[in-house]
Structure formats: C-alpha cells, structure tokens
Amino acid sequence: MKDYIEERAVEIAEYIIETKATVRQTAKKFGVSKSTVHKDCTERLLQINPSLAAEARKVLDVNKQERHIRGGLATKEKYLHQHG
C-alpha cells in the first residue's frame, strides 16, 4: 500500500474520532468519496493500526445508529422553512 494512502487512512480515523464526524462529513473534508472513507477505516486501517480502527469503528457505528434521527430532523427542518 502506498504511504500516502496509509497516512490518509490514519488522518481520517483520527478526524472521525476527534470530531465524531459522519462518513459524509469526513469525505467532504478530505475530498474523497464516502466509499474511500469507509474502506480506509474498515479495511486499510485494520492492517496499519487495529486499535485506531476499532476506535473509529465505534464512532461510525454510533453515527449509523443515529442516521435515521438526523434524516428525520433534516426533513422536519425542510418543511418548517417551506412557504406554501
């Protein structure tokens, strides 16, 4: 694996852990796709730094569980601001 990919995987994981960011927010910040963020955290990082991978995984799992709530809140906001 290329060095810069390993560095990015570690940086992405650290960012997710520090900020509790979602995959979408992280992808936007690092200028990569959601699938890249996911692959970096789940596959690549396991080979580089398993304990960091586990920490990032915890945050991603919590975000996944809360996803439906955020979606509902976004929809609520959308309809509150619509004029009809």
JORA-V512798 format. One record per pair of residues at least 4 apart in sequence whose ideal C-beta (glycine too) atoms are under 6 Angstrom apart, sorted by the first residue. I is the first residue (numbers start at 0). J is the second residue. D is the distance in whole Angstrom. If there is no record, write none. Layout:
i=I j=J d=D
i=I j=J d=D
This chain:
i=0 j=4 d=5
i=0 j=5 d=6
i=5 j=47 d=5
i=8 j=39 d=4
i=8 j=43 d=4
i=8 j=44 d=5
i=11 j=25 d=6
i=11 j=36 d=6
i=11 j=39 d=5
i=12 j=40 d=6
i=12 j=44 d=5
i=12 j=51 d=5
i=12 j=55 d=4
i=14 j=18 d=6
i=15 j=20 d=5
i=15 j=25 d=6
i=15 j=55 d=5
i=15 j=58 d=5
i=16 j=54 d=5
i=16 j=55 d=6
i=16 j=58 d=6
i=19 j=58 d=6
i=20 j=24 d=4
i=20 j=25 d=5
i=21 j=62 d=5
i=22 j=33 d=5
i=22 j=36 d=5
i=25 j=36 d=5
i=26 j=31 d=6
i=26 j=32 d=6
i=26 j=33 d=5
i=26 j=36 d=5
i=31 j=35 d=4
i=37 j=41 d=6
i=38 j=42 d=5
i=39 j=43 d=5
i=40 j=44 d=6
i=40 j=55 d=5
i=44 j=48 d=6
i=44 j=52 d=4
i=45 j=49 d=6
i=45 j=52 d=5
